[in-house]
Structure formats: structure tokens, C-alpha cells
């Protein structure tokens, strides 16, 4: 199996399809319009689940943690997602709200990295977030206990079955710990892969006092 792993690993290639260019001179003054444009292009290019992203946080000991979850929106407030406030990510964000996101869209050879501070939305907005999702999403939220130790698969099966039944009978059933979060960005980097490894990297960062203005500063980065 070790030989199979290494032979497979070293046989893999990336970006076997033609890649788009990236004219950074034509990029907008703010990152949100460009993110939305790239997102739509990734979806139209057939990228599977372009709305999935990795969220990186740190725990109380400063150790990094990362997981994949879904984007719920991207607007003037920031990048939105949701989880239980009592989950590992929820507890970590409560202790240290600085976090990072990354999207990877290999169908276009692109990734987007976002760094900033995460804030929790209020109960009304959090409930509205869950209300527009599927019965399965509500059932999962009602099952709760995310990231806790599970004693057996049977325990999960029983709790999940009860949650599915309740979600069907009570589509407005409350899930008190379900929380919508928004990451307010201070940096957003757009990466366009290049077959010759001359990758294009454009970083937006919030202007600081020494930058001589408000808004965003745009900078090219070495690949």
C-alpha cells in the first residue's frame, strides 16, 4: 500500500485544463465584487461545491484548527457561515475571534484567502439562517452536541431519528445554540494559477494610517 500511495501521489497533476488569465489592473477597488465574479465563474465551470470553504481558528492554547464548511453569503458585512456556538469552532471563535477562510476552485486554478475578525449575529438572524435551509439541516441542528464525544453509533442514530421527526413536525423548532457568524475581512487574496508557475497573486488589505487613505490597498505578491 505504501508503494501504491507514493506512485499515485507522484503521478497526479494539477490544472490539466487551460487556465484563465487575471488582469489585476482591471480588478475592482474592493474585493467583494471580484470574489462574487470568481465564485460565479467557478460554478459555471463545473466546480463541485464551490460554496465550500476551509475555516481556520485557534484554540485556547493557541493551536490551529481547520475544517470545511459552507458559505452562506458574502456581502458588505463580510463572509457568512453558521454553526453551533457550543461547537469546537464556536468556542474557539468566542475565545479568539480572529480567523481565516480559504476557497479552492481547481476547475479555474484559483483560490481566495480571507482573514479577519468574526462576529456572532443575534438570535433573530441566526434563526432566519436556519429557517431557509432544508429539513435535514434543521434536524442536524436539533441533534446538537456537535464536537462532543460520541459513545456509540446507536446513540447518534436515536438522537438523529428523533430530531428528523421533530423537524418534520415543527419546521420552526428552535435550535438555541445555532449561530450565524460573519467574518469582517482585513485581508483578501486572489490567487490565479499559471501552468508556467508564474502565479498571479493580488492582495487587498484594509488601509492603515500610514497608507494615506481609507478603503483598500491593492498589492501584487510574489508567487
Buried (B, 14 or more C-beta within 10 A) or exposed (E): EEEEEEEEEEEEEEEEEEBEEBEBEEBEEBBBEBBEEBBEBBBEBEBEEBBEBBBBBBBEEEEEEEBEBEBBEBEEBBBBBBBBBBBBBBBBBEEBBBBBBBBBBBBBBBBBBBBBBBBBBEEEBBBEBBEEBEEEBBBBBBBBBBBEEEEEEEEEEEBBEEBBEBBEEEEEBEBEBBBBBBBBBBBBBBBBBBEEEEBBBBBBBBEEEEEEEEEBBBEEEEE
